[in-house]
Amino acid sequence: MKTMTKTCAAAIAGASVALLAGAASAQTAGIATAQADAAIFSAKAFDAANQQISTTYKTQLDAAAAAQTALNTQLRTLLDTNKDGQVSQAEAQAAEAPNSAIGSQVRAAQQKAQPNIEAQQGPAIKAQAYALEQIVQKYDPALRAVVAAKKISIVLAPNAIQYAPPATDITRDIIAELDRTAPTVTITPPANWQPQQQTVELLQQYRQLVYANAQRRAQAGPAPAAGTPAAPATAPRTTPQGR
């Protein structure tokens, strides 16, 4: 998809509808802006695919979530050397020290648990990548249809310009065209199918965004149920190394 652009997670924080609040469908003097990733992530087909994946792979996702929770608990226990129920910055830094016994135990625990977690999540992640790639392939035709309908000459990524009035944003129009031309996608990839590199990168961006939003919601109140396909393939480590 030649016209697709990458924007940082902050540019699309809040996701989907929140991303596009206040955007108008008009364009200014033949110049418009569009957030390709936001349009793709906001497509109804992708939302429906995620819901279907959550149901289809519920058993595996629940098992992965339980294994991740157990691993996180184990890592917190290892890192909490003063046993006050919290992992302080000092404790985390101590585990990062060369030849740290605790750091070695943390890495060993991760290396033991992660293969199982990733294996449980794998089918759901592949299904999500396949759904996403189908929508990615529809983005360029949708963009071109909107450009033709609105007689637009130039479309820029928002992060490529310093200022543009809200009326230049045609992201909503592209979403509407995606929803019209690709109302659904399948979540069952063909045998031996592998995602394109662009799809892998975009899916990673999406999952990081959803994880960040879930973290913010968790800080404000009860977190969403763990183990949904929107959760990261490998949750951020609780080790000193981070991600």
C-alpha positions in Angstrom: 0.0 0.0 0.0 2.1 2.9 -1.3 0.0 5.6 0.2 0.0 4.3 3.7 1.9 6.3 6.3 3.2 5.4 9.8 2.4 7.7 12.7 3.6 7.4 16.2 1.3 5.9 18.8 0.8 9.3 20.4 -0.7 10.6 17.2 -3.5 8.0 17.4 -3.7 7.6 21.2 -7.3 7.3 22.2 -7.9 5.1 19.1 -10.8 4.9 16.7 -13.6 7.4 17.3 -11.7 9.4 19.9 -9.0 9.9 17.3 -11.3 11.5 14.9 -13.4 13.7 17.2 -14.1 17.1 15.6 -12.7 16.2 12.2 -14.7 17.5 9.3 -15.1 15.9 5.9 -14.3 18.9 3.8 -11.0 19.7 2.3 -9.1 23.0 1.7 -7.9 24.2 -1.7 -7.3 20.7 -3.0 -5.2 19.7 -0.1 -6.3 17.2 2.5 -4.8 15.2 5.4 -5.5 11.6 6.4 -4.4 9.3 9.1 -4.0 6.0 7.3 -3.4 3.8 10.4 -6.4 5.4 12.2 -8.6 4.8 9.3 -7.6 1.1 9.1 -7.9 0.5 12.8 -11.3 2.2 12.9 -12.8 0.1 10.1 -15.9 -1.7 11.1 -14.5 -4.9 9.5 -11.5 -4.8 11.8 -13.6 -4.3 14.9 -15.9 -7.2 13.9 -12.9 -9.4 13.2 -11.5 -8.7 16.6 -14.7 -9.7 18.2 -14.9 -12.9 16.2 -11.3 -13.7 17.2 -12.0 -13.1 20.8 -14.8 -15.7 20.6 -13.1 -18.2 18.3 -9.8 -18.3 20.3 -11.2 -17.7 23.7 -9.8 -20.9 25.2 -6.3 -20.2 24.0 -6.4 -16.5 24.9 -7.6 -17.2 28.4 -4.8 -19.8 28.9 -2.3 -17.2 27.6 -3.6 -14.6 30.0 -3.5 -17.0 32.9 0.1 -17.9 32.1 1.1 -14.3 31.7 -0.5 -13.4 35.1 1.4 -16.2 36.7 4.6 -15.1 35.2 4.1 -11.5 36.2 3.4 -12.6 39.8 6.5 -14.7 39.8 8.6 -11.8 38.5 7.2 -9.4 41.0 8.0 -11.8 43.8 11.6 -12.1 42.6 12.1 -8.4 42.2 10.5 -7.4 45.4 13.5 -8.1 47.5 12.3 -6.2 50.6 8.9 -8.0 50.4 6.8 -4.8 50.8 4.5 -5.8 48.0 5.9 -3.4 45.4 8.8 -3.3 43.0 10.7 -0.1 43.5 13.0 1.6 41.0 15.9 0.7 43.1 15.0 -3.0 43.2 14.5 -3.0 39.4 17.9 -1.3 38.9 19.6 -3.7 41.2 18.3 -6.6 39.1 19.9 -5.0 36.0 23.3 -5.0 37.6 25.9 -7.2 35.9 26.0 -10.7 37.4 22.8 -10.0 39.4 21.4 -13.3 40.7 17.9 -11.9 40.7 18.2 -10.7 37.2 19.3 -14.2 36.1 16.3 -15.7 37.8 14.0 -13.2 36.1 15.4 -14.0 32.7 15.2 -17.7 33.3 11.5 -17.4 34.4 10.7 -15.4 31.2 12.5 -17.8 28.9 10.6 -20.7 30.5 7.1 -19.2 30.3 7.2 -17.1 27.1 7.2 -19.9 24.6 3.9 -21.3 26.0 2.3 -17.9 26.2 3.3 -17.1 22.6 2.1 -20.5 21.4 -1.3 -20.0 23.0 -1.6 -16.5 21.5 -0.2 -17.4 18.1 -3.4 -18.5 16.2 -5.3 -15.5 17.4 -2.5 -13.1 16.4 -2.2 -14.7 13.0 -5.9 -14.4 12.5 -5.8 -10.7 13.5 -2.9 -10.1 11.1 -4.8 -11.7 8.3 -7.9 -9.5 9.0 -5.7 -6.4 9.2 -3.9 -7.2 5.9 -7.2 -7.5 4.0 -8.2 -4.0 5.2 -4.8 -2.6 4.4 -5.2 -3.8 0.9 -8.5 -1.9 0.7 -7.0 1.4 2.0 -5.5 2.7 -1.2 -8.6 2.2 -3.3 -10.7 3.8 -0.6 -8.3 6.8 -0.5 -8.4 7.2 -4.2 -12.2 7.0 -4.3 -12.4 9.8 -1.7 -9.8 11.9 -3.6 -11.7 11.6 -6.8 -15.1 12.4 -5.2 -13.7 15.5 -3.5 -11.4 16.6 -6.3 -8.4 16.6 -4.0 -5.0 17.1 -5.4 -2.7 16.3 -2.5 -3.1 14.2 0.6 -0.6 14.6 3.4 0.0 12.8 6.7 -0.9 14.9 9.7 2.6 14.5 11.1 4.1 15.9 7.9 2.8 19.4 8.3 2.9 21.9 11.1 -0.7 23.2 10.8 -3.9 22.3 9.0 -7.5 23.3 9.8 -9.7 20.5 10.9 -11.7 20.8 7.7 -8.8 19.3 5.7 -9.0 15.9 7.5 -10.6 13.3 5.3 -10.0 10.3 7.5 -13.6 9.9 8.3 -14.5 9.8 4.6 -11.9 7.1 4.1 -13.3 5.1 7.0 -16.8 5.4 5.5 -15.4 4.2 2.1 -13.7 1.3 3.8 -16.8 0.3 5.6 -18.7 0.5 2.3 -16.3 -1.5 0.2 -15.1 -4.0 2.8 -17.8 -4.4 5.4 -16.4 -7.7 6.6 -13.2 -9.7 6.3 -12.4 -13.3 7.1 -10.2 -14.3 10.0 -9.1 -17.7 8.6 -5.9 -17.3 6.6 -5.0 -19.8 3.8 -2.6 -22.6 4.5 1.0 -21.4 4.8 -0.1 -17.8 4.7 2.4 -15.3 6.2 1.8 -11.6 6.8 3.7 -9.0 4.9 6.3 -7.0 6.9 4.1 -3.9 6.6 1.2 -5.8 8.2 3.5 -7.0 11.0 4.6 -3.5 11.8 1.1 -2.1 11.6 -0.3 -4.8 13.9 2.5 -4.2 16.4 1.6 -0.5 16.4 -2.1 -1.3 16.9 -1.4 -3.7 19.8 0.9 -1.3 21.5 -1.7 1.4 21.2 -4.5 -0.8 22.6 -2.2 -1.9 25.5 -1.4 1.7 26.3 -5.1 2.6 26.3 -5.8 -0.4 28.6 -3.1 0.7 31.0 -4.7 4.1 31.2 -8.1 2.7 31.8 -6.7 0.3 34.4 -5.2 3.3 36.3 -8.6 5.1 36.2 -10.7 2.0 37.1 -11.1 -1.7 36.5 -9.1 -3.0 33.6 -10.7 -4.8 30.6 -10.7 -8.6 30.7 -7.3 -10.0 30.0 -6.4 -12.2 27.1 -8.4 -10.5 24.3 -6.7 -10.5 20.9 -6.1 -6.7 21.2 -3.6 -7.4 24.0 0.0 -7.4 23.1 1.4 -10.6 21.8 4.0 -10.4 24.6 3.0 -8.2 27.4 5.5 -5.6 28.5 7.9 -7.3 30.8 8.0 -6.6 34.5 11.8 -7.1 34.4 14.3 -4.3 34.8 15.0 -4.5 31.1 11.5 -3.4 30.1 10.7 -3.5 26.4 
